[in-house]
Structures are given as C-alpha cells and as structure tokens.
Amino acid sequence: MGSRHNAISQAFGVLEKTGLSRLLAPFTRGCGAIFMMHHVRAARLDAFQPNGHLEITPEFLRLAVERARANGYEIIALDEAVDLLKTGYGDKRYAVLTFDDGYRDNLEIAYPVLKELEAPFTVFVASGLVDRSTELWWVALERIIAENDEVVFSGGSEAGGVPCRTLAEKEACFEQLVNHLTLEVSEFDQRKIIRALCEHYEVDLPALADELVMNWDEVRQLASDPLVTIGAHTHDHFALARLDADAARADVLKGVSRLEHEIGMRPKHFAYPYGYSQAVSLRDADILREVGFASSVTTAPGVLQSVNARDLMMLPRVSLNGHFQDGSVVDQYLTGAPFALYRAARWAASGFGLRSGFSRLFPSTR
C-alpha cells in the first residue's frame, strides 16, 4: 500500500477534521447503506497481501455494527431494506450486512459475532466455489507470486516471465497479471491460464476452495437460521458483462438452480461478481429482472438514496475495506460524503487529478 494507503488515510482525516462530512450529511447520507464484505478473520502478518482489502477482522466487524447503530442505523435484513426502499423510507435509517462468495470464515467467525449482536446478514454464494468446480483464481495468483521470484504465463514479457523478487515487484506482478486476466483475455481464457499456472506451480485449486469456502452442509447450516439470507452470486463467478447474453444468463441460472437444489429455497437477491466497470452492464440487470430477483447489489460505491428504488437491480454498496479498519471511517461512509465527492471528482476536469485520487478510496473487489 505505502504512499497510496497514506494518501487515502489523510483524505479521511481531512474529511473528519474539517467537519465537511457532517456538513454534507443532510444532503448526502440517504436512507441507508448496504455494507459489502468478504473474509472475516484474524489479521495476517504477510507483507504481500494484494487481496488484503477483502479481509476484515472480527473486531472490526463488531465495531462497524456498533458504529452503525450509534449513528442511528438499524441493522436489518436485505428483504426489509428492499421493501423500505420501494415504499419510501421516512425518517428511518438502516444498514444491511452482506458477504460475497461464501467463505467458511463467514460461518465460523462472522456468524457468532453477528448472532451475538442480533444483526441479520446476507451471504451471496457462488455455487461453483462450493461445488469445487470453479476457481479462486485471485487467491491462487497471490500464493503463486508470494512463493516465487518470477512468474511465467502466456501474457508475460519477451523474456518469458514477470519478475517478483521484491515486495514492489510482487505487487506490480499481481497488478499486471490481474489486468491481463480481467481486461485483455476472455473469461474462459482467463480460467485456462489460471489452471495452467496452478498446474505449473503446483497449486491445487479444489483444495484451495476446500480450505477457504464453505461446503453445502455448512451453507445449509447458515441458511437454517432466520437471521441469515442466502443470495446468489452466479455459479462460476464470471464477470457477467464480459460474457455474451446467453452465457451470462446460463451462469446466473446455474447458480440459482444449484442453490435451490442444495438449500431448498430459491434465492431472491443477487450480487454481481467483481467491482470494475467492465464487469457489470445494464443488460445483466435486465437478465436478473427476467430471472425474477427482487434485488441485485453491485460494488458501485454509495449509500442508498430514494433514486435507487428506480432500479433495484443496480444497488450500490459500501465496502468495508480491510486496509481501513477504523470506526471513524465507518462514520464517514454513513454520511455519504465520500461517495458524493467521488462522483463529483468523476465529473471534474481530469486535469484536477481528483478522479484517480478519490477512486482509490473504493478499490474493486473480487
């Protein structure tokens, strides 16, 4: 993280010390917020953690719930939030807790905390990960780079590989490979490349899913508690917008079918995989409407506003980022001010340098 981390921390500090967020809050905070999380587990000490933004500690999870409540937000289920958004929210403010992918720590670590706090939550399950038939490719890539001084792959340099000896080289290597896999090759070629990499570097992809992702008995255990909602997250965790319409629809429907078969209920809510703009399109929202979902959440940063009731298939979320596990950051998010400034920065002239700076507050997710 380095200088980028420091710059973002300073930006939050400025918002807090100047009181700008509090001044803007009456105009920017909206009616509620949908928090987005992935892993909940003890902090790792590894220097190289390119997926670290996807991990928060159980202590921070508890703190986030407590800070939301202290700010006057009720923690409610996604069903209720969607109903409130559709019917008008009045003076009530609410927060929804969501987790993507279906990691085992959601059951073993997050669930006991939230059960104690009587805080409902949603887990969006990618059924292919539970079936062990699809790939946690971003985790596999992190481990390959961490354990090697050079990574050779089909999109490598002329010399045949990308150096990754130092921490800076490892971070650059990860970024280069992720860009190649998510922007330059198709979703299907992405998986072929990852499987070849894992075979070459002896990373067992099904074993990786066994290590990190719930099995179906564990998903059913969570689903049996009325506190928990199980949502869909596709089957193969593809970026839907990068597939043709038939393939995107098939991935959504397979995820729905597997969840319905395994837990005995059809999921009503959906989360799009990934957080970059090329991963989600309005076409995908139309597919989800046709399938019959009540709502779908994106990774677009923002709080809930009355305008979001116009399209329940493109709801924004607030990412609880593993690099910024501080209660004051939760307070800032709930004002809505950072997201309003982010949108303003996107509209600003590129010469101001604001867009890139503020966009780093909200890194993409996997």
C-alpha positions, -999 to 999 in steps of 0.1 A, spaced: 0 0 0 26 25 11 20 61 -2 -14 52 -16 -26 40 18 -12 71 35 -29 94 10 -63 77 15 -59 78 52 -51 115 50 -81 121 29 -103 105 55 -85 126 81 -92 158 63 -129 149 60 -132 143 97 -111 172 110 -128 198 87 -162 185 96 -170 185 59 -187 152 60 -210 163 88 -219 195 69 -227 175 38 -245 147 56 -281 161 55 -278 162 17 -257 131 11 -264 104 36 -295 90 20 -317 64 38 -293 36 44 -263 16 34 -255 -19 22 -222 -29 36 -200 -53 15 -176 -77 30 -158 -109 20 -134 -125 46 -137 -121 83 -106 -135 101 -76 -126 122 -52 -101 106 -24 -117 86 12 -105 90 23 -112 54 39 -82 38 25 -92 4 -13 -91 6 -28 -79 -27 -62 -92 -17 -59 -76 18 -88 -52 11 -111 -82 11 -103 -92 47 -115 -76 79 -111 -87 115 -140 -99 137 -132 -70 160 -137 -45 132 -169 -63 121 -183 -58 156 -171 -22 157 -188 -15 123 -221 -28 136 -218 -8 168 -208 24 150 -237 20 126 -261 16 155 -245 45 173 -252 67 142 -289 58 144 -289 30 119 -309 -2 124 -293 -34 111 -320 -51 90 -323 -79 65 -320 -72 28 -357 -82 23 -368 -54 46 -344 -29 31 -357 -35 -4 -393 -32 8 -384 1 26 -367 14 -5 -397 7 -27 -423 21 -3 -404 52 9 -382 53 40 -395 82 60 -371 91 88 -358 55 94 -322 48 86 -309 13 81 -279 -7 72 -276 -41 56 -246 -65 61 -236 -86 31 -208 -110 24 -197 -122 -11 -185 -156 -23 -193 -180 6 -161 -182 26 -160 -206 56 -150 -178 79 -184 -162 73 -198 -192 93 -170 -198 117 -160 -163 126 -186 -137 114 -217 -157 122 -210 -160 160 -203 -122 162 -235 -113 143 -256 -138 162 -245 -123 195 -253 -88 182 -286 -100 167 -276 -85 134 -291 -101 103 -269 -106 73 -268 -119 37 -242 -143 22 -240 -143 -16 -228 -177 -26 -210 -186 -58 -222 -222 -61 -193 -233 -83 -169 -225 -54 -190 -246 -31 -191 -274 -57 -152 -270 -60 -157 -268 -98 -147 -231 -102 -115 -213 -93 -105 -189 -65 -81 -176 -91 -72 -143 -73 -61 -162 -42 -42 -188 -63 -24 -159 -81 -15 -143 -48 0 -175 -35 20 -182 -67 35 -148 -67 43 -149 -30 62 -181 -33 82 -174 -65 108 -149 -78 94 -150 -113 60 -160 -128 59 -173 -163 25 -171 -180 11 -167 -215 9 -129 -213 44 -125 -199 72 -104 -211 95 -113 -240 119 -129 -215 91 -153 -207 82 -142 -172 74 -114 -148 99 -108 -120 86 -109 -85 115 -110 -61 109 -79 -40 76 -67 -25 73 -39 -50 79 -64 -79 53 -88 -64 27 -61 -62 35 -49 -98 33 -85 -110 0 -91 -94 -15 -60 -109 -1 -68 -143 -15 -103 -143 -49 -93 -129 -52 -66 -156 -43 -92 -183 -68 -117 -169 -97 -94 -164 -93 -69 -193 -72 -85 -221 -84 -121 -223 -119 -136 -222 -134 -150 -190 -129 -185 -204 -93 -180 -214 -87 -164 -180 -96 -197 -164 -75 -217 -188 -45 -196 -180 -51 -199 -143 -54 -236 -144 -22 -239 -164 -4 -216 -139 -17 -236 -110 -6 -269 -126 29 -255 -133 33 -241 -98 16 -270 -81 -14 -251 -66 -43 -274 -60 -74 -253 -69 -101 -277 -55 -80 -280 -23 -78 -242 -21 -116 -240 -23 -118 -267 4 -96 -246 26 -115 -213 23 -150 -219 11 -180 -235 28 -193 -269 17 -230 -274 12 -236 -287 47 -222 -255 60 -242 -234 37 -273 -252 48 -263 -246 84 -263 -209 78 -294 -209 57 -313 -226 86 -310 -195 108 -337 -169 101 -310 -143 108 -293 -153 76 -303 -148 40 -285 -168 12 -283 -149 -20 -269 -159 -55 -235 -149 -69 -235 -168 -102 -221 -203 -105 -187 -198 -120 -180 -163 -106 -176 -148 -141 -178 -111 -149 -212 -112 -165 -207 -82 -188 -177 -99 -204 -199 -129 -214 -224 -129 -243 -260 -127 -231 -266 -165 -234 -235 -174 -214 -243 -147 -187 -279 -160 -183 -267 -195 -181 -242 -187 -153 -269 -169 -133 -294 -197 -138 -270 -224 -129 -262 -206 -97 -299 -203 -89 -305 -239 -97 -277 -252 -75 -287 -231 -45 -323 -241 -49 -314 -278 -51 -290 -277 -21 -307 -254 4 -343 -260 -7 -352 -224 -14 -348 -201 -44 -326 -171 -38 -343 -137 -41 -313 -115 -41 -281 -114 -63 -247 -99 -61 -226 -92 -93 -190 -107 -91 -162 -81 -93 -160 -44 -89 -147 -29 -121 -169 -12 -147 -164 -37 -174 -179 -65 -152 -215 -52 -150 -239 -39 -176 -275 -28 -179 -280 -59 -200 -271 -80 -170 -296 -61 -149 -323 -70 -174 -313 -106 -172 -317 -106 -135 -351 -90 -138 -362 -117 -162 -349 -144 -139 -371 -128 -111 -347 -115 -85 -361 -90 -60 -328 -70 -60 -292 -71 -71 -263 -54 -55 -232 -40 -73 -199 -29 -60 -205 6 -72 -197 28 -41 -225 46 -25 -253 48 1 -289 41 -7 -309 71 -20 -346 72 -29 -334 73 -66 -322 37 -62 -358 25 -60 -360 31 -97 -336 2 -104 -334 -24 -77 -311 -45 -99 -282 -19 -96 -280 -11 -59 -247 5 -46 -228 -8 -16 -203 5 9 -171 -17 10 -157 -23 44 -121 -22 32 -95 -43 50 -70 -15 47 -91 10 66 -105 -8 97 -113 23 117 -146 33 133 -142 68 121 -141 56 85 -175 38 91 -188 72 104 -175 89 73 -191 63 50 -225 67 67 -226 104 59 -225 96 22 -200 125 18 -171 104 4 -193 90 -23 -207 124 -32 -171 137 -35 -162 106 -56 -190 113 -80 -180 150 -81 -144 140 -88 -156 119 -118 -173 149 -132 -144 172 -126 -119 180 -153 -92 153 -155 -65 179 -150 -76 184 -114 -63 149 -106 -93 143 -84 -108 113 -101 -79 90 -97 -73 101 -61 -108 96 -49 -114 64 -69 -87 47 -48 -109 50 -18 -131 24 -34 -109 -4 -49 -125 -31 -69 -134 -64 -53 -132 -99 -63 
